[in-house]
């Protein structure tokens, strides 16, 4: 069984048949990956990511008024 990752979308695809695995090895858009056990992070706080607060912007609904031709 082999798992491949798409370089464009990041989707993972798993193949069981050896013929499919061999055909995917020659494909440039996919890379073979080995799925590892998830690592548990205990008591860690990320400080490298700072987000700005979202400022709501209000816009008038509908079409703007016609300006009279002068």
N, C-alpha and C positions, 0 to 999 in steps of 0.2 A: 504494500500500500504506500502511495506517495502523494504528497500534497504540494501543489504549485500555487504561487501567488501571482496575480496579474499585476504588471508594472503600471498600468494606466489607472485601473479602478481600485486595486488593492483587494479584490475578491480572492478567496481561497477556494481551490478546486481539488478534490481528492479522487484519485484513480486507483483501481484495484487490479485491472488487467495489465499485464506486462507490455502488451502491444501499445496501449494508450500511454503508458509511462515513457516508452521509448520514443513515441512520436512527439511528446511534449518536451523532451530533452532538446530537440532541435528547434523548438519554437522560441523566437527572440522576445516575444511579449510576456513570457512567463519565466519565473525563477523557482527552483525547487527549494522548499523550506521544510525544516523539521520542527514539528510543533513540540514545544517544551512545556513543562508544567508551569502554571501561572505562579508568579512570585508574589508572596504576600508582603505588603509593606506595612510595618507596624509602627504606629506613632510617628509618622513622618508628615510634616507640613510643607507644602510647596510654597516657596517664597519667590520663585522666579517669574511667576505669572501675575501681572497687575492689569486689571481691567478698569477702564474709565466708566463712570456711571452713564447710563443711557438717558439722554435728554430727549423728551418727547417733543416732536414738532407737530403743530397743528396747522392744517391747511383748510381753507374755505372749500366747502363742497360746491360742486356745480361749475357751470360755465361762467367766466368773467363777464361783467357788464359790457355792452356795446358802447363804444365811444362815438359820439356824433361826429360826422364829417364836417369840418369847418372850412 
